[in-house]
Amino acid sequence: MGFIDAVLAFPTVLFSVPLLVVAAYWLVALLGVLDIGLLDGGADGEGSPGGLAGVLTAAGLGGVPATVSLSLLVAFAWFTALVGNVVIDSLGLSTPVVVIASLLALVIAVMVAWGVTSGVAVGVRRLLPGSARVRTGSDLVGRTCTVRTGRVDDGFGQGEVVFDDGSIMTVQVRTIGGELLSSGETALIFDHDTDGGFYRVSRFDPALDPGDA
């Protein structure tokens, strides 16, 4: 079985298209067009992550951005399924047995992908213990952040917050009144939009910092 045949064979083909989407996403994200935290929802009323991030956290895949977890899941599932296809083809099995073996390979691919991704998430939480605690709106309002996307405006942007314990959190940020911030600028977080899952920011003037007075 050639590489292309293996990629297009069941069950690898189920992950081939999502893998292309993941690759395209990261290419665009590296260009600063999309946020890395695109799929991360805001915290719910109890301070737990909402949306897809909440589902992944419940599945033991929290601690890293949802886009990272999904990308790892797809990549590891695709690779495991591909190996399964090659092994099955090399055994020279009859068609009915190949069907059963392929279904088993699908289950194994999903389990392996979940196990490895979960391990990565656990490792991140252990290496960066401060990131394991979900920060709520009250933790961030009043803090400054550094713009990490090419721009921040009223509809797009991402900022990096550094906490006193050294932990770092990347959040969705938006400006108001047409204000435009550039990568590397420092912004002040002054409000939390719980419905939208992002924070309102404005350009920060160090001269106004009471700590420098």
C-alpha angles and dihedrals in degrees: 000000000000123000095256091047090051092048092051096043124096126295097015092057089064089066099034096080094044088049090056089050090050092049091049091048094053091046090054092042091054088056089057095245096115131038119246086222093052094128098039113110127207123267119275125233092283095050095256120131115266135207120021091341089061092052092049092047090052088052091054095257099110126117095070131064114282091241090057093048093049092046092052092046092053095043096049093042091050093049094046092048090048091053089047092054092051092049093047092049092050092056094063094223126176118261097258091049091047090056092052092044091050092053089049090049089053092054092046092048092054093046094048092047092051093046096050094043090048089051091052091050092050090049092052092049091051095046092045105032092171090063093057091073113078109234115221129209093267090057094059107033108101094024127108126238137192118238109244101177126072089260144357120213137147093292108030142034150099132218136192120228121198115203129209092258091057096254119136129216128189114211139179111256135186134185129217135222094032094295113161124204127191133217113286096022121128118239134186118232107222105161143021121220102206094185094051095037094230141103129242113233140179133193110282121228110205089207088069093054107113089207089069094050 
